[in-house]
Amino acid sequence: MILSTGEALFDMISVDVDGRRLFEPVIGGSPLNVALGLSRLGRDTAYLTSLSTDMFGDRLWEFLGREGIDRRFVVRAARPTTMAFVAIDAAGQPNYAFYADAAADRSLTEADLPTVLPDELACVHFGSVSLVLEPTASTLHGFLKRVGETRVISLDPNIRASLIGDRPAYLARFADVLARADLVKASIEDVEWLYGETDAAAVAERWSLAGPRLAVVTDGGRGATVAVAGRSRFVPAVPVTVIDTVGAGDTFQAALIDRLADRDLLSKAKLATVDLDTLEPVIRFAAAAAALTCSRRGADLPRLAEVRAFMAERGL
């Protein structure tokens, strides 16, 4: 089992209809998308969050059940659901404006955390807004420290800079979370915000010596750089006609975890010895899955059969 933790929200996506600007509510949240991607790829997946008892929270609860995502670690709270208004630019890149004051998913407390985890739980995924907004950020940081001793920790910072009011405090927390992670995936935009750098290989190599055994930096339509033990390799992206990039990074993360599990590598011991030759096909699969998501509107993450067919069509 893989447990994803964090926000569960609605993306209000800007659409033009007959000359009018409207917003379409679409279920989202980066860690929730990762759980969705894993479930659609056939993995036993659970989610940890606090959901509102409002009508949006009810829709999120039903969505988890419909997608086969285990809800045993979900709590309900009489608080509003987070809304993220999204505008897509000419390149298909999303721009976000969050409305999350006192929302359910940012209000997770230690009392909401499970005291006992199932033996079959192999990996816990953390990231995005839930590493920023309190009290959830501190709650999940403490949870990570507890479970990181025995479970593989996956991390995607997926930075939303508009929500980070105290940059030094965020950087300090990120450094601690990174040191405890076993695998980390970040975009080149995340890296530039964190360090003012755009050298994906240098950052991935540095990260792979600073805690995580496996580090990946994605660079949109160019491709991804994977590093282990201070050595890196670049894997090009799969060319595709881009509709938008919403959910592409989450798709990559889910596919990365899925392929590691498929190769029986999703353990601390196995990751400690993994090499670049073994990882290259894993990254190629993740890149293909992300490209497929980019070819569709919104965070419509693919199923395993779809990724395999997509790769076969392209001789990958």
C-alpha positions as CSV (number, residue, x, y, z in Angstrom):
1,M,0.0,0.0,0.0
2,I,1.0,3.6,-0.7
3,L,-0.3,6.4,1.4
4,S,-0.5,9.9,0.1
5,T,-1.0,12.9,2.4
6,G,-2.1,16.5,2.1
7,E,-4.6,18.8,0.5
8,A,-7.9,17.9,-1.1
9,L,-9.4,20.8,-2.9
10,F,-11.2,22.1,-6.0
11,D,-9.4,23.7,-8.8
12,M,-11.6,26.3,-10.3
13,I,-10.3,26.3,-13.9
14,S,-10.8,29.3,-16.1
15,V,-12.7,28.6,-19.3
16,D,-14.0,30.9,-22.0
17,V,-17.6,30.2,-23.1
18,D,-19.2,32.4,-25.7
19,G,-17.0,35.3,-24.8
20,R,-17.6,34.9,-21.0
21,R,-14.9,33.9,-18.5
22,L,-16.3,31.0,-16.4
23,F,-14.7,28.8,-13.8
24,E,-15.2,25.0,-13.8
25,P,-14.8,23.1,-10.5
26,V,-12.4,20.2,-10.9
27,I,-11.2,18.0,-8.1
28,G,-7.5,18.6,-7.3
29,G,-4.7,18.9,-4.9
30,S,-1.2,17.7,-5.8
31,P,-1.0,14.8,-3.3
32,L,-4.6,13.8,-4.1
33,N,-3.6,13.7,-7.8
34,V,-0.7,11.4,-6.9
35,A,-3.1,9.1,-5.0
36,L,-5.4,9.1,-8.0
37,G,-2.6,8.4,-10.4
38,L,-1.4,5.4,-8.3
39,S,-4.8,4.0,-8.0
40,R,-5.4,4.3,-11.8
41,L,-2.1,2.5,-12.4
42,G,-3.3,-0.4,-10.3
43,R,-1.6,0.3,-6.9
44,D,-3.3,-0.2,-3.5
45,T,-3.5,3.4,-2.5
46,A,-4.8,5.3,0.6
47,Y,-5.2,9.0,1.4
48,L,-4.7,11.0,4.6
49,T,-6.4,14.3,4.9
50,S,-9.2,16.3,6.6
51,L,-12.2,16.8,4.3
52,S,-14.9,19.3,4.8
53,T,-18.5,18.3,5.6
54,D,-19.7,20.9,3.0
55,M,-21.0,19.8,-0.4
56,F,-17.5,20.0,-1.9
57,G,-16.2,17.8,0.8
58,D,-19.0,15.3,0.1
59,R,-17.9,15.3,-3.6
60,L,-14.3,14.7,-2.6
61,W,-15.3,11.8,-0.3
62,E,-17.4,10.2,-3.1
63,F,-14.5,10.8,-5.6
64,L,-12.1,8.9,-3.3
65,G,-14.4,5.9,-3.1
66,R,-15.2,6.0,-6.8
67,E,-11.5,5.9,-7.7
68,G,-10.7,3.1,-5.4
69,I,-8.7,5.2,-3.0
70,D,-8.8,3.8,0.6
71,R,-10.5,6.4,2.9
72,R,-9.7,4.9,6.3
73,F,-7.3,7.7,7.1
74,V,-9.6,10.5,6.1
75,V,-11.3,12.6,8.8
76,R,-14.2,15.0,8.3
77,A,-14.4,18.5,9.7
78,A,-17.0,21.3,9.7
79,R,-14.7,23.7,7.9
80,P,-14.8,24.9,4.3
81,T,-13.1,23.3,1.3
82,T,-10.0,24.9,-0.2
83,M,-10.5,26.5,-3.6
84,A,-7.7,27.1,-6.0
85,F,-8.6,29.4,-9.0
86,V,-6.6,28.4,-12.0
87,A,-5.8,30.4,-15.2
88,I,-4.0,28.6,-18.0
89,D,-1.5,30.7,-20.0
90,A,-0.7,30.4,-23.7
91,A,1.9,27.7,-23.0
92,G,-0.5,25.6,-21.1
93,Q,1.1,26.5,-17.7
94,P,-1.3,27.0,-14.8
95,N,-1.3,30.1,-12.5
96,Y,-3.0,29.6,-9.1
97,A,-4.8,31.8,-6.6
98,F,-5.7,29.9,-3.4
99,Y,-8.6,30.5,-1.0
100,A,-7.8,28.3,2.0
101,D,-8.4,30.3,5.2
102,A,-9.6,28.0,8.0
103,A,-10.2,25.2,5.4
104,A,-10.5,21.6,6.4
105,D,-7.4,20.3,4.6
106,R,-5.1,22.9,6.2
107,S,-6.5,22.1,9.7
108,L,-5.2,18.6,10.3
109,T,-4.0,18.0,13.9
110,E,-2.0,15.3,15.6
111,A,-5.2,13.9,17.0
112,D,-6.3,13.2,13.4
113,L,-3.3,11.0,12.6
114,P,-3.5,7.2,12.7
115,T,-1.7,5.7,15.7
116,V,-1.2,2.3,13.9
117,L,-0.3,1.8,10.3
118,P,-0.9,-1.4,8.3
119,D,2.1,-3.7,7.8
120,E,1.5,-3.6,4.1
121,L,2.1,0.2,3.9
122,A,5.4,0.5,2.0
123,C,5.6,4.2,1.1
124,V,4.2,7.6,2.3
125,H,4.1,10.6,-0.1
126,F,4.3,14.2,1.2
127,G,4.4,17.5,-0.6
128,S,2.9,20.7,-2.0
129,V,0.6,23.1,-0.1
130,S,0.4,20.7,2.9
131,L,4.0,21.5,3.7
132,V,3.2,25.2,4.0
133,L,-0.2,25.9,5.6
134,E,-0.6,25.5,9.4
135,P,-1.4,23.5,11.4
136,T,-1.4,20.8,8.7
137,A,2.2,21.6,7.8
138,S,3.5,20.9,11.4
139,T,1.2,17.9,11.8
140,L,2.5,16.2,8.7
141,H,6.1,17.2,9.4
142,G,5.8,15.3,12.7
143,F,4.1,12.4,11.0
144,L,6.9,12.2,8.5
145,K,9.5,12.0,11.3
146,R,7.6,9.2,12.8
147,V,6.9,7.0,9.8
148,G,10.2,7.8,8.0
149,E,12.1,5.4,10.2
150,T,10.4,2.3,8.7
151,R,8.6,3.4,5.4
152,V,9.9,4.9,2.2
153,I,9.3,8.6,2.1
154,S,8.4,10.2,-1.2
155,L,8.6,14.0,-1.6
156,D,7.4,16.6,-4.2
157,P,7.7,20.2,-2.9
158,N,5.5,21.4,-5.8
159,I,6.0,25.0,-4.5
160,R,3.2,27.5,-4.6
161,A,5.2,30.6,-3.8
162,S,2.2,32.8,-3.2
163,L,1.3,30.8,-0.1
164,I,4.8,31.0,1.5
165,G,4.9,34.0,3.8
166,D,8.1,33.2,5.7
167,R,10.7,32.0,3.1
168,P,13.5,31.3,5.7
169,A,11.2,29.1,7.8
170,Y,10.0,27.2,4.7
171,L,13.5,26.6,3.5
172,A,14.5,25.3,7.0
173,R,11.6,22.9,7.0
174,F,12.2,21.8,3.4
175,A,15.8,21.0,4.2
176,D,14.8,18.8,7.1
177,V,12.1,17.0,5.1
178,L,14.5,16.5,2.2
179,A,17.1,15.0,4.5
180,R,14.5,12.4,5.7
181,A,13.1,11.6,2.2
182,D,14.1,8.5,0.2
183,L,13.0,9.8,-3.1
184,V,12.4,13.4,-4.2
185,K,11.0,14.7,-7.5
186,A,10.8,18.5,-8.2
187,S,10.3,20.7,-11.2
188,I,13.0,23.0,-12.5
189,E,10.7,25.9,-11.4
190,D,10.8,24.5,-7.8
191,V,14.6,24.3,-7.9
192,E,14.9,27.9,-9.2
193,W,12.7,29.2,-6.4
194,L,14.6,27.2,-3.8
195,Y,18.1,28.0,-4.8
196,G,18.1,30.5,-7.7
197,E,19.7,27.7,-9.9
198,T,18.6,26.2,-13.2
199,D,21.2,23.4,-13.4
200,A,19.0,20.3,-12.9
201,A,21.9,17.8,-12.9
202,A,23.8,19.7,-10.2
203,V,20.8,20.0,-7.9
204,A,19.7,16.4,-8.5
205,E,23.2,15.1,-7.8
206,R,23.5,17.2,-4.7
207,W,20.2,16.0,-3.4
208,S,21.1,12.4,-4.0
209,L,23.9,12.8,-1.5
210,A,21.9,14.8,1.0
211,G,19.4,12.3,2.2
212,P,17.3,10.9,-0.7
213,R,18.9,8.0,-2.6
214,L,16.9,8.9,-5.7
215,A,16.4,12.5,-6.9
216,V,14.6,13.7,-10.0
217,V,14.3,17.2,-11.5
218,T,11.8,17.6,-14.3
219,D,12.1,20.3,-16.9
220,G,8.8,20.3,-18.8
221,G,9.0,19.5,-22.4
222,R,12.8,19.0,-22.3
223,G,12.8,16.0,-20.0
224,A,14.0,14.8,-16.6
225,T,17.3,14.4,-14.8
226,V,17.6,11.5,-12.4
227,A,20.4,11.1,-9.9
228,V,21.7,8.5,-7.5
229,A,24.8,8.6,-5.4
230,G,26.0,11.9,-6.9
231,R,25.7,10.7,-10.6
232,S,23.0,11.8,-13.0
233,R,21.4,10.9,-16.3
234,F,19.1,12.9,-18.5
235,V,16.0,11.3,-20.0
236,P,14.2,13.3,-22.8
237,A,10.5,14.0,-22.6
238,V,8.0,12.3,-24.9
239,P,6.8,14.8,-27.6
240,V,3.1,15.5,-27.4
241,T,0.6,18.2,-28.4
242,V,0.1,20.0,-25.1
243,I,-3.5,20.9,-24.1
244,D,-2.4,22.0,-20.6
245,T,0.1,20.8,-18.0
246,V,-2.2,20.6,-15.0
247,G,-1.4,17.3,-13.1
248,A,1.6,16.5,-15.2
249,G,4.1,16.6,-12.3
250,D,1.7,14.6,-10.1
251,T,1.4,12.0,-12.9
252,F,5.2,11.8,-13.1
253,Q,5.4,11.3,-9.3
254,A,2.7,8.6,-9.3
255,A,4.2,6.7,-12.2
256,L,7.7,6.9,-10.6
257,I,6.4,5.3,-7.4
258,D,4.4,2.8,-9.3
259,R,7.3,1.6,-11.5
260,L,9.6,1.4,-8.5
261,A,6.9,-0.8,-6.8
262,D,6.5,-2.8,-10.0
263,R,10.3,-3.6,-9.9
264,D,10.2,-4.5,-6.2
265,L,12.4,-1.4,-5.5
266,L,10.0,0.4,-3.1
267,S,12.0,-0.3,0.1
268,K,14.8,1.6,1.8
269,A,17.1,-1.4,1.3
270,K,16.4,-1.7,-2.4
271,L,16.6,2.0,-3.1
272,A,20.0,2.1,-1.3
273,T,21.5,0.0,-4.1
274,V,19.5,1.1,-7.2
275,D,21.5,2.3,-10.2
276,L,20.9,4.6,-13.1
277,D,20.6,1.8,-15.7
278,T,17.8,0.3,-13.6
279,L,16.1,3.7,-13.2
280,E,16.2,4.8,-16.8
281,P,13.1,2.8,-17.9
282,V,11.3,3.9,-14.8
283,I,11.9,7.5,-15.8
284,R,10.8,6.9,-19.4
285,F,7.6,5.4,-18.2
286,A,6.9,8.3,-15.9
287,A,7.7,10.8,-18.7
288,A,5.3,9.0,-21.0
289,A,2.5,9.0,-18.4
290,A,3.1,12.8,-17.8
291,A,3.0,13.5,-21.5
292,L,-0.3,11.7,-21.8
293,T,-1.8,13.8,-19.1
294,C,-0.5,17.0,-20.9
295,S,-2.4,15.8,-24.0
296,R,-5.7,16.0,-22.1
297,R,-7.5,18.8,-20.4
298,G,-7.1,19.1,-16.6
299,A,-5.6,16.6,-14.2
300,D,-7.0,13.5,-16.0
301,L,-4.4,11.0,-15.0
302,P,-4.0,7.9,-17.1
303,R,-4.6,4.3,-16.4
304,L,-1.9,1.6,-16.8
305,A,-3.4,0.3,-20.1
306,E,-3.5,3.8,-21.5
307,V,0.2,4.5,-20.7
308,R,1.2,1.1,-22.2
309,A,-0.8,1.8,-25.4
310,F,0.6,5.3,-25.6
311,M,4.2,4.0,-25.3
312,A,3.6,1.2,-27.8
313,E,2.3,3.7,-30.4
314,R,5.5,5.6,-30.1
315,G,7.8,2.7,-30.0
316,L,8.9,3.4,-26.4
